[in-house]
Amino acid sequence: MTTPETGSQNTNPPTPAVAHLGLLKQVREVVIGFLPRQLKDVLDKGLFKAFLLLIFVAVLLPPLLAFLAAFWLKQLGTLDNGFAKALRAGVLQMIQEGFSVEEVASRSNARLDYFQPIDVTLAPKLAPSKDLRISIQQRQKAAIDFSSVRFIATDPSCTLPESDGDLFSVSLGGKTVAALKENETSSISIGPNWWADYLKDHDSDDPLQHVSFRVTEQVRAMTCGQIHIDGSIRVFKDILQASPVTLTK
Amino acid sequence: MKSYINALTSLLVALAATSAFASPWWSLQESLVFPSGDGRQIRADVLTVDLKAANVRIVSVPFEGGAGVSSSEMSLRAFAAALAASHPRYRSKEWIALNGAFSSFRADVPLGLLVVDGKVYSTLSREKAKPGWASVGIEFGQLRWSGILCQLKSTKAWDIVAAAIYQPGLCQQALQGGPVTVASDSIVAVALNEPRMEKAYKRTMVCLTHENTMRLIVVTQEAHLLPLAQWSSRAVSAGGLGCRVALNLSGDTSSGMVIRSPANAAPRYLGEGSFPIPSALVVEARLPSP
């Protein structure tokens, strides 16, 4: 074999390192053969390092930064230090506001905190009212749903009024939220409007702890019958904004 | 000649398959058949009550059976056994019982209007009909439980009225059910797509004819409402039941009829009647006027 540079004949076999490099070159050629044309152009122009840098900045760095941020926030949370805690709270608030975490989450009803069934029986004389124990924080989003309201006779001599009047009222935190009729199905939203209205008269920060059901005076005057109420209370994780609320009804 | 023999054979088979029992105020035709619409023949037992000679009562099963609401749940069979064994009014006489309408949140609590002897035990259900629900027409298509079997307070006549136009105080006795299957003088009130939309069930249906009779229909095979409505609305001369109005009551395992005669120790049961029911119809001979 004659090399063009020297014109001399090289009869020595290639060293293992040279053979290894030659193999790598061949593998590289095979890999490049499978690459898309645009990528081949980048390699042909000698921009491979710039390409790798771009991949690192655009693809690897963002999750790495998020991972590092989460790591250091977690580490800050383990420190029993006022400054560290304040720093952590500030950073978290900035992240929440910057990424609109609450806003995005509140667009769906999927963030259910808890669900409580309603299965209440009221009787005019024996059980004119009943309380259900709940826990709703100030400005926490909730809904009270009624799937069935039935008024039935309890003994053969009992006859029920067929008038269209309200049978019972529902109150939350001492404030009446609805009055319902026989066979009425409805959903009461405890949202921004309700809270704005409620907080006009109540300035306590205590959570609401009861939903109360009370028969109306018309039903109270009866001597028989019972009201059966079926439904549910949904309490969401969303805490509504304390900032000025536009009341739209 | 061959077709004549076939027709004769069919007639003999039909005569052998159906049997009839009668009393001065009721008659029973067992195993009548009607086409299912998908090539099968459905069997039904039909008891016809002469309203001039019989007294029909709508009753609350827990109250009439001697229990209070929520203290006991009774099926038609258990209710009939209680009437036959110990009820002062029914212990020693002939009567017929049919399951009533649907249950509410508990099996012994009626769904919708139940008026017994002028007393309102349960008020009207105004649940809206589903789109494409079985009953059609302006009056009968609005509410899910679209009809009320009603003995009018004013004339004591029986009718099936649309729940959507019911007025309080209209009925001395009333039972809300649905859907209304035959309305306004023998018009089929079931949507044509009902067999595709709904499941087939064993059925109980009550119907009123032009001849002042009430038919109590128990379908012991699973059937859709449309073929049942088509058959029952057809004139008797055309092989139907001649119903001018008809109302679907609770079906499936609730469905059943009981015939009790003092001559026989045990009541006779048609249909399953094994599931607790909130209401029933009880029919007895009308007492002669004093």
Boltz contact constraints between the chains, C-beta under 6 A:
constraints:
  - contact:
      token1: [A, 148]
      token2: [B, 105]
      max_distance: 6.0
  - contact:
      token1: [A, 150]
      token2: [B, 104]
      max_distance: 6.0
  - contact:
      token1: [A, 152]
      token2: [B, 109]
      max_distance: 6.0
  - contact:
      token1: [A, 152]
      token2: [B, 122]
      max_distance: 6.0
  - contact:
      token1: [A, 153]
      token2: [B, 121]
      max_distance: 6.0
  - contact:
      token1: [A, 154]
      token2: [B, 69]
      max_distance: 6.0
  - contact:
      token1: [A, 156]
      token2: [B, 63]
      max_distance: 6.0
  - contact:
      token1: [A, 159]
      token2: [B, 119]
      max_distance: 6.0
  - contact:
      token1: [A, 159]
      token2: [B, 120]
      max_distance: 6.0
  - contact:
      token1: [A, 160]
      token2: [B, 120]
      max_distance: 6.0
  - contact:
      token1: [A, 160]
      token2: [B, 123]
      max_distance: 6.0
  - contact:
      token1: [A, 162]
      token2: [B, 120]
      max_distance: 6.0
  - contact:
      token1: [A, 162]
      token2: [B, 123]
      max_distance: 6.0
  - contact:
      token1: [A, 162]
      token2: [B, 168]
      max_distance: 6.0
  - contact:
      token1: [A, 182]
      token2: [B, 123]
      max_distance: 6.0
  - contact:
      token1: [A, 183]
      token2: [B, 125]
      max_distance: 6.0
  - contact:
      token1: [A, 183]
      token2: [B, 126]
      max_distance: 6.0
  - contact:
      token1: [A, 228]
      token2: [B, 105]
      max_distance: 6.0
  - contact:
      token1: [A, 230]
      token2: [B, 105]
      max_distance: 6.0
